Amino acid sequence: MRDTKIKPFYAVIFGGDGDLSKRKIIPAFYNRFIDQQLTIPFQIICISRSLDDEIEFKKTLVSFIAKSVEHEKDLDQIDVFLSNLVLMQISSTTVEKFNKLKTALEIKKDWQRVFYFSVPSSAFSEICNTLNETKLISATSKVVLEKPLGYDLKSSQEINAIISAVFEERQIFRIDHYLGKETVQNLMVLRFANHLFERAWNADNIESVQITVAERLGVEKRAGYYDKTGALLDMVQNHLLQILCLIAMEPPSNLNPDTVRNEKLKVLESLRFFNKSTIKGNITRGQYTRGTISGDKVNSYLEDIEAYNSETETFVAIKAYIDNWRWKNTPFYLRSGKRMKKKYSDIVINFKTMPHNIFTDSDHPLKNKLIIRLQPEERIELVQLSKVPGPGGYRFKPISLKLDFVDSFKERMPDAYERLIIDILRGNQTLFMRHDELEAAWKWIESINTNWQKEIPLDLYESGSWGPGDSILDNDEKWQTR
């Protein structure tokens, strides 16, 4: 799929004047443009319900694009790029209003049409139905769906039924930007191209797996959305579960999109469900209170959302199990929280200790860690014990062998959205969730969601800490803090 030629296209961004479009989507198109991956004719149509001043809109885009480029010289083609972008005001989802879009798209009838839904999922139905009624969907059309795709299993099924009524599954791209991150991509290569790791990648050798996404920020401008979802639905249901799938999946027979996604689906279907008894002691939920981060005092969650009776969690920690031969009884720790002491995302593979310790005087357990850092600096570390130089017996010190992506690869590291957008244009669905994957993920999440509010108390934690004091931790180890 890498060599698949990108064909001329229209990218129609519903919510094109929104925050996600300006911060991520349009800068991603621009960076692919200046890297000469978009050498074919194209047009980006930003749909807005209210804005109609295209000149002012483009001026605001310049500042967002400037933040995404590596060097100032990379802005020398911004006028050329923006000449391929138009702002279109469509105040309502009616056939009459969409006829304006239809007129624009029919100028080049042979171009592929990418409809990007950068809007709440509550708007998906009306947009899909009007696109269909206006006869704007062709065999080469694609639709890109931003999360959240529902707030529970039933609503997710309803949304997918609406989308599937007008688009075929091969045309649907459910986007999760975590899957576009370079180190997440490298999980496949790390496992399946390196004999050293794949032979040890099982319950016989691995003691536990930790997947952590820690954020320093609070809810910021997302209060209305976040209070209806919380950390479980905002982070675990999509980002963390997708990373878990790549870590735990069996080797696919090839890199065909459906072959890869079949293996991910098997992982999701093997997750051990929770019930009222098993949820206790295996899940922690918390909400941040006032605190201090880097010397600055910050508000509580309730103050941030200006509502004082919310039970929405801003922290979640889950001890999960995958019931199959490879991972039987190996705990997977999934953690995510806001207002943490430090921002970082990583995966820690904790290997088991040596079966027999001949270094009886050692204060260190004889085991290794493989740390895969997703952000802020992308790198891979293998932590091993090494002898401290000098006489007087064996003294040990953990030493990291590091593969730093910035040092090892001098080229600019593309943003996750850049990679995913190119895959969409090429029609490569490998990094996008299939409908049965999404449904399997929701079924597991439902086993938590239907039990935990009655069984698991909401623990308060101070902003600038590592979360609730009794958080589910791996053998009482603290979060990685490097």
C-alpha positions as CSV (number, residue, x, y, z in Angstrom):
1,M,0.0,0.0,0.0
2,R,3.0,2.3,0.5
3,D,3.5,2.5,-3.2
4,T,-0.2,3.1,-4.0
5,K,-0.4,6.3,-6.0
6,I,-2.5,9.0,-4.5
7,K,-5.2,10.1,-6.8
8,P,-6.6,13.7,-7.1
9,F,-9.1,14.4,-4.3
10,Y,-11.5,16.6,-2.6
11,A,-11.2,16.7,1.2
12,V,-14.5,18.0,2.6
13,I,-14.0,18.7,6.3
14,F,-17.3,19.1,8.2
15,G,-16.3,21.3,11.2
16,G,-13.5,22.7,9.1
17,D,-13.3,25.8,11.2
18,G,-13.1,23.9,14.5
19,D,-10.2,23.4,16.8
20,L,-9.2,19.9,15.6
21,S,-9.3,21.0,12.0
22,K,-7.1,24.0,12.6
23,R,-4.6,22.4,15.0
24,K,-4.2,19.0,13.4
25,I,-6.0,18.2,10.2
26,I,-5.1,21.2,8.0
27,P,-1.5,21.4,9.2
28,A,-1.2,17.6,8.5
29,F,-2.2,18.3,4.9
30,Y,0.2,21.2,4.6
31,N,3.2,19.2,5.9
32,R,2.5,16.4,3.4
33,F,2.2,19.1,0.7
34,I,5.6,20.6,1.5
35,D,7.2,17.2,1.7
36,Q,5.9,16.7,-1.9
37,Q,3.6,13.8,-1.1
38,L,0.7,15.7,-2.5
39,T,1.9,16.6,-5.9
40,I,-1.5,15.8,-7.5
41,P,-4.4,18.2,-7.9
42,F,-6.5,18.5,-4.8
43,Q,-8.9,20.8,-3.0
44,I,-9.7,21.1,0.7
45,I,-13.2,22.4,1.4
46,C,-13.7,23.5,5.0
47,I,-17.4,23.5,5.9
48,S,-18.6,26.0,8.6
49,R,-22.1,26.6,9.9
50,S,-21.3,30.3,10.6
51,L,-18.1,31.6,9.1
52,D,-18.1,33.0,5.6
53,D,-15.0,35.3,5.6
54,E,-12.5,33.1,3.7
55,I,-9.7,35.7,3.8
56,E,-9.8,36.0,7.6
57,F,-10.1,32.3,8.0
58,K,-7.0,31.6,6.0
59,K,-5.1,34.2,8.1
60,T,-6.0,32.2,11.3
61,L,-4.7,29.0,9.6
62,V,-1.3,30.5,8.9
63,S,-0.5,30.7,12.7
64,F,-1.6,27.1,13.3
65,I,0.4,25.8,10.3
66,A,3.4,27.8,11.4
67,K,3.4,25.9,14.8
68,S,3.5,22.6,13.0
69,V,6.5,23.1,10.7
70,E,10.1,22.5,11.8
71,H,11.8,25.5,10.1
72,E,10.5,28.9,9.0
73,K,11.6,28.2,5.5
74,D,9.0,25.5,5.4
75,L,6.3,28.2,5.2
76,D,7.5,29.5,1.8
77,Q,4.7,27.5,0.0
78,I,1.9,28.4,2.3
79,D,0.2,30.7,-0.2
80,V,0.3,28.0,-2.8
81,F,-1.2,25.5,-0.4
82,L,-3.9,27.8,0.7
83,S,-4.9,28.5,-2.9
84,N,-6.2,24.8,-2.8
85,L,-8.4,25.5,0.3
86,V,-11.8,27.1,0.4
87,L,-14.2,28.0,3.1
88,M,-17.8,27.1,2.5
89,Q,-20.6,28.2,4.8
90,I,-23.4,25.6,5.1
91,S,-25.7,26.7,7.9
92,S,-27.9,23.5,8.0
93,T,-27.9,19.9,6.8
94,T,-30.5,20.2,4.1
95,V,-30.4,19.1,0.5
96,E,-30.9,22.8,-0.5
97,K,-27.8,23.9,1.4
98,F,-25.8,20.9,0.3
99,N,-26.4,21.7,-3.4
100,K,-23.7,24.4,-3.0
101,L,-21.3,21.6,-2.1
102,K,-22.5,19.4,-4.9
103,T,-21.9,22.2,-7.4
104,A,-18.3,22.4,-6.2
105,L,-17.6,18.7,-6.2
106,E,-19.0,18.1,-9.6
107,I,-16.4,20.4,-11.2
108,K,-14.1,17.4,-11.1
109,K,-16.4,14.4,-11.1
110,D,-13.5,11.8,-11.4
111,W,-11.7,13.0,-8.2
112,Q,-12.1,10.9,-5.1
113,R,-14.1,12.5,-2.3
114,V,-13.0,12.3,1.3
115,F,-15.7,13.4,3.8
116,Y,-14.0,14.1,7.1
117,F,-16.5,14.3,10.0
118,S,-14.7,16.6,12.5
119,V,-18.0,17.1,14.4
120,P,-19.8,15.5,17.3
121,S,-21.1,12.0,16.5
122,S,-24.7,13.3,17.1
123,A,-24.3,15.1,13.7
124,F,-23.2,12.1,11.8
125,S,-26.7,10.9,10.9
126,E,-27.9,14.1,9.4
127,I,-24.7,14.7,7.4
128,C,-24.7,11.1,6.0
129,N,-28.4,11.2,5.1
130,T,-28.1,14.5,3.3
131,L,-24.9,13.4,1.5
132,N,-26.9,10.4,0.3
133,E,-30.0,12.4,-0.7
134,T,-27.8,14.9,-2.6
135,K,-26.2,12.0,-4.4
136,L,-22.7,13.1,-3.4
137,I,-21.4,9.6,-2.4
138,S,-19.7,7.7,-5.2
139,A,-17.9,4.4,-5.3
140,T,-14.5,6.1,-4.7
141,S,-15.8,8.2,-1.8
142,K,-14.5,7.8,1.8
143,V,-15.7,8.9,5.2
144,V,-13.4,9.7,8.1
145,L,-14.9,9.5,11.6
146,E,-13.4,11.1,14.7
147,K,-14.1,9.7,18.1
148,P,-16.1,9.3,20.2
149,L,-18.3,6.8,18.2
150,G,-21.0,6.7,20.7
151,Y,-21.1,6.7,24.5
152,D,-22.0,3.0,25.0
153,L,-22.5,-0.2,23.0
154,K,-26.0,0.6,21.9
155,S,-25.3,4.2,20.7
156,S,-22.1,2.9,18.9
157,Q,-24.2,0.3,17.1
158,E,-26.7,2.9,16.1
159,I,-24.0,5.3,14.7
160,N,-22.4,2.4,12.8
161,A,-25.8,1.4,11.4
162,I,-26.3,5.0,10.1
163,I,-22.9,5.2,8.5
164,S,-23.1,1.7,7.0
165,A,-26.4,2.5,5.4
166,V,-24.7,4.9,3.0
167,F,-21.1,3.9,3.0
168,E,-19.5,0.4,2.6
169,E,-17.1,-0.8,5.2
170,R,-14.2,-0.4,2.8
171,Q,-15.0,3.3,2.6
172,I,-15.1,3.9,6.4
173,F,-12.0,5.1,8.2
174,R,-12.5,5.3,12.0
175,I,-9.5,7.4,13.0
176,D,-7.5,7.0,16.2
177,H,-4.4,9.3,16.1
178,Y,-2.5,7.2,18.6
179,L,-2.1,4.5,15.9
180,G,-0.3,7.0,13.7
181,K,2.5,7.6,16.3
182,E,5.9,6.5,15.1
183,T,6.6,4.4,18.2
184,V,3.2,2.7,18.0
185,Q,3.9,1.9,14.4
186,N,7.2,0.5,15.4
187,L,5.6,-2.1,17.7
188,M,4.9,-4.3,14.7
189,V,8.5,-4.1,13.5
190,L,9.9,-4.5,17.0
191,R,8.0,-7.7,17.6
192,F,7.7,-9.3,14.2
193,A,11.1,-8.4,12.7
194,N,13.2,-9.2,15.7
195,H,13.7,-12.8,16.7
196,L,15.1,-11.7,20.1
197,F,11.8,-10.2,21.3
198,E,9.1,-12.3,19.6
199,R,10.5,-15.5,21.1
200,A,10.2,-14.0,24.6
201,W,6.9,-12.2,23.9
202,N,4.6,-14.4,26.1
203,A,3.5,-15.3,29.6
204,D,6.4,-17.6,30.2
205,N,8.8,-14.6,30.0
206,I,6.8,-11.4,30.7
207,E,5.6,-10.7,34.2
208,S,3.3,-7.7,33.3
209,V,2.6,-5.0,30.8
210,Q,1.9,-1.4,31.7
211,I,0.4,1.1,29.3
212,T,0.3,4.7,30.7
213,V,-1.0,8.0,29.3
214,A,-0.4,10.8,31.8
215,E,-1.5,14.3,31.1
216,R,-0.6,17.5,32.9
217,L,-3.5,19.5,31.5
218,G,-7.0,19.5,32.8
219,V,-10.2,19.4,30.7
220,E,-9.4,22.9,29.2
221,K,-12.1,23.8,26.6
222,R,-13.5,20.3,26.5
223,A,-15.6,20.5,29.7
224,G,-19.0,19.9,28.0
225,Y,-17.7,16.9,26.1
226,Y,-15.5,15.5,28.8
227,D,-18.1,15.5,31.6
228,K,-20.3,13.2,29.5
229,T,-17.4,10.7,28.8
230,G,-14.6,10.7,31.4
231,A,-11.2,9.0,31.3
232,L,-12.6,5.5,30.6
233,L,-14.4,6.5,27.4
234,D,-12.1,9.3,26.3
235,M,-8.8,7.3,26.6
236,V,-9.2,3.6,27.4
237,Q,-12.0,2.6,25.0
238,N,-9.9,3.7,22.0
239,H,-6.3,4.7,22.5
240,L,-5.2,2.3,25.2
241,L,-7.1,-0.7,23.9
242,Q,-5.7,-0.2,20.4
243,I,-2.1,-0.1,21.8
244,L,-2.9,-3.2,23.9
245,C,-4.0,-5.0,20.7
246,L,-0.7,-4.3,18.9
247,I,1.2,-5.5,22.0
248,A,-0.8,-8.7,22.5
249,M,-1.8,-9.8,19.0
250,E,-0.6,-12.9,17.3
251,P,1.7,-12.5,14.3
252,P,-0.5,-11.8,11.2
253,S,0.3,-13.9,8.1
254,N,0.8,-10.8,6.1
255,L,0.2,-7.0,6.3
256,N,-3.1,-7.0,4.5
257,P,-5.4,-4.6,6.5
258,D,-8.0,-7.2,7.3
259,T,-5.4,-9.8,8.2
260,V,-3.9,-7.4,10.8
261,R,-7.3,-6.3,12.1
262,N,-8.4,-10.0,12.4
263,E,-5.6,-10.5,14.9
264,K,-6.5,-7.4,16.8
265,L,-10.1,-8.5,17.0
266,K,-9.0,-11.8,18.6
267,V,-7.3,-9.9,21.4
268,L,-10.4,-7.8,22.1
269,E,-12.6,-10.9,22.2
270,S,-10.2,-12.5,24.6
271,L,-10.3,-9.7,27.2
272,R,-11.6,-11.0,30.5
273,F,-14.9,-9.3,31.3
274,F,-15.6,-7.7,34.7
275,N,-18.5,-8.3,37.0
276,K,-19.6,-6.9,40.4
277,S,-17.1,-9.1,42.3
278,T,-14.1,-9.0,40.0
279,I,-14.2,-5.3,39.4
280,K,-13.3,-4.7,43.0
281,G,-9.5,-4.5,43.6
282,N,-8.9,-4.4,39.8
283,I,-10.0,-0.9,38.9
284,T,-9.4,2.6,40.4
285,R,-11.3,5.7,39.4
286,G,-10.4,9.2,40.5
287,Q,-11.0,12.9,40.1
288,Y,-8.5,15.7,40.5
289,T,-8.8,18.4,43.1
290,R,-6.8,21.6,43.5
291,G,-3.0,21.3,43.5
292,T,0.2,22.7,42.2
293,I,2.0,21.8,38.9
294,S,5.4,23.3,38.2
295,G,4.8,25.9,40.8
296,D,1.4,27.0,39.5
297,K,-1.7,26.5,41.5
298,V,-4.5,24.9,39.5
299,N,-8.2,24.4,40.0
300,S,-10.1,21.2,40.8
301,Y,-12.1,19.4,38.1
302,L,-15.4,20.6,39.5
303,E,-14.1,24.2,39.3
304,D,-12.9,23.7,35.8
305,I,-16.3,22.5,34.6
306,E,-18.2,24.9,36.9
307,A,-20.4,22.1,38.2
308,Y,-20.1,20.8,41.7
309,N,-22.0,17.5,41.7
310,S,-20.1,15.7,38.9
311,E,-19.0,12.1,39.5
312,T,-17.0,11.9,36.2
313,E,-13.6,10.3,36.5
314,T,-10.5,12.1,35.3
315,F,-8.3,9.1,36.3
316,V,-8.7,5.4,35.6
317,A,-6.4,2.5,36.3
318,I,-7.4,-1.1,35.2
319,K,-5.8,-4.4,35.8
320,A,-6.9,-6.5,32.8
321,Y,-6.3,-10.0,31.6
322,I,-6.3,-11.6,28.2
323,D,-7.5,-15.2,28.3
324,N,-5.6,-17.0,25.6
325,W,-2.5,-19.3,25.5
326,R,0.0,-16.5,25.0
327,W,-1.0,-14.3,27.8
328,K,-2.8,-16.5,30.4
329,N,-2.6,-14.8,33.8
330,T,-0.3,-12.0,32.7
331,P,-1.7,-8.6,34.0
332,F,-2.0,-5.7,31.6
333,Y,-2.2,-2.4,33.5
334,L,-4.0,0.4,31.7
335,R,-3.7,3.9,33.3
336,S,-4.7,7.3,32.2
337,G,-5.1,10.5,34.2
338,K,-5.4,14.3,33.9
339,R,-3.5,16.9,36.0
340,M,-0.6,14.4,36.6
341,K,2.8,15.4,37.8
342,K,4.3,15.0,34.4
343,K,3.1,14.5,30.8
344,Y,4.2,11.3,29.2
345,S,2.9,8.2,27.4
346,D,4.7,4.9,27.4
347,I,4.5,1.1,27.4
348,V,6.6,-0.9,29.9
349,I,7.2,-4.6,29.3
350,N,8.3,-6.1,32.6
351,F,10.2,-9.3,32.1
352,K,10.3,-12.0,34.7
353,T,13.3,-12.5,37.0
354,M,16.0,-15.1,36.3
355,P,14.9,-18.6,37.4
356,H,17.9,-19.0,39.6
357,N,19.9,-16.1,41.1
358,I,23.6,-16.9,41.5
359,F,24.3,-13.3,42.6
360,T,22.9,-13.7,46.0
361,D,24.4,-10.4,47.3
362,S,22.6,-8.3,44.8
363,D,20.0,-5.8,46.0
364,H,18.5,-5.6,42.5
365,P,16.0,-8.1,41.2
366,L,17.5,-9.8,38.1
367,K,14.9,-8.7,35.5
368,N,14.7,-6.5,32.4
369,K,12.3,-3.9,31.2
370,L,11.5,-2.8,27.7
371,I,10.3,0.8,27.7
372,I,8.5,2.2,24.6
373,R,8.1,5.9,25.0
374,L,5.3,7.4,22.8
375,Q,5.7,11.0,24.0
376,P,7.0,13.6,24.6
377,E,10.3,12.2,23.1
378,E,9.8,9.0,21.1
379,R,12.3,6.3,22.0
380,I,12.8,2.7,23.0
381,E,14.8,1.6,26.0
382,L,16.0,-1.9,27.1
383,V,16.8,-1.7,30.8
384,Q,19.4,-4.3,31.9
385,L,21.6,-4.9,34.9
386,S,25.3,-4.2,34.5
387,K,28.2,-4.6,37.0
388,V,29.5,-1.4,38.5
389,P,33.3,-1.2,37.8
390,G,35.6,-1.9,40.8
391,P,36.8,-4.6,43.1
392,G,35.0,-6.1,46.0
393,G,32.4,-8.4,44.5
394,Y,29.4,-7.7,42.3
395,R,27.5,-4.5,42.5
396,F,24.8,-3.8,40.0
397,K,23.3,-0.8,38.3
398,P,20.4,-0.7,35.8
399,I,21.7,0.6,32.5
400,S,19.5,1.5,29.5
401,L,20.3,0.7,25.9
402,K,18.4,3.5,24.1
403,L,17.1,3.9,20.5
404,D,16.3,7.6,20.4
405,F,14.3,8.3,17.3
406,V,15.4,11.9,17.1
407,D,19.1,10.9,17.3
408,S,18.9,7.9,15.1
409,F,16.7,9.3,12.4
410,K,17.6,12.9,11.4
411,E,14.5,13.4,9.2
412,R,11.6,15.3,10.6
413,M,9.1,13.0,12.5
414,P,5.7,13.4,10.9
415,D,2.7,14.0,13.1
416,A,0.4,11.1,13.5
417,Y,-2.4,12.8,11.5
418,E,0.0,13.2,8.6
419,R,0.5,9.4,8.3
420,L,-3.2,8.6,8.8
421,I,-4.3,11.1,6.2
422,I,-2.0,9.7,3.6
423,D,-3.3,6.2,4.4
424,I,-6.8,7.4,3.9
425,L,-6.0,8.9,0.5
426,R,-4.3,5.6,-0.5
427,G,-7.2,3.5,0.9
428,N,-5.1,1.7,3.4
429,Q,-7.3,0.7,6.4
430,T,-4.7,-1.1,8.5
431,L,-4.5,1.6,11.2
432,F,-8.3,2.2,11.3
433,M,-10.8,0.3,13.4
434,R,-13.2,-2.1,11.7
435,H,-16.8,-2.2,12.9
436,D,-16.4,-5.5,14.7
437,E,-13.3,-4.3,16.5
438,L,-15.2,-1.3,17.7
439,E,-18.1,-3.4,18.9
440,A,-15.8,-5.9,20.7
441,A,-14.1,-3.0,22.5
442,W,-17.4,-1.6,23.6
443,K,-18.6,-4.9,24.9
444,W,-15.6,-5.1,27.3
445,I,-16.0,-1.4,28.3
446,E,-19.7,-2.1,29.1
447,S,-18.6,-4.7,31.6
448,I,-16.8,-1.9,33.4
449,N,-19.3,0.9,32.9
450,T,-22.3,-1.1,34.1
451,N,-20.6,-2.1,37.3
452,W,-18.1,0.4,38.5
453,Q,-20.1,3.4,39.5
454,K,-21.9,1.4,42.2
455,E,-18.9,-0.8,43.2
456,I,-15.9,1.5,42.8
457,P,-15.8,4.8,44.8
458,L,-14.6,7.9,43.2
459,D,-11.2,8.8,44.9
460,L,-10.0,12.3,44.9
461,Y,-6.4,13.0,44.1
462,E,-4.4,16.2,44.2
463,S,-3.4,17.9,40.9
464,G,0.3,17.4,40.4
465,S,0.4,14.0,41.9
466,W,0.4,10.5,40.3
467,G,-3.3,9.9,41.0
468,P,-5.2,8.2,43.9
469,G,-3.1,6.7,46.6
470,D,-4.6,3.2,46.2
471,S,-4.3,3.2,42.4
472,I,-3.9,-0.3,40.8
473,L,-0.1,-0.5,40.6
474,D,2.2,-3.2,39.4
475,N,3.5,-4.8,42.6
476,D,3.4,-1.4,44.3
477,E,5.8,0.1,41.8
478,K,5.4,3.8,41.1
479,W,4.6,5.2,37.7
480,Q,7.6,5.5,35.4
481,T,8.9,9.1,36.0
482,R,11.9,9.5,33.7
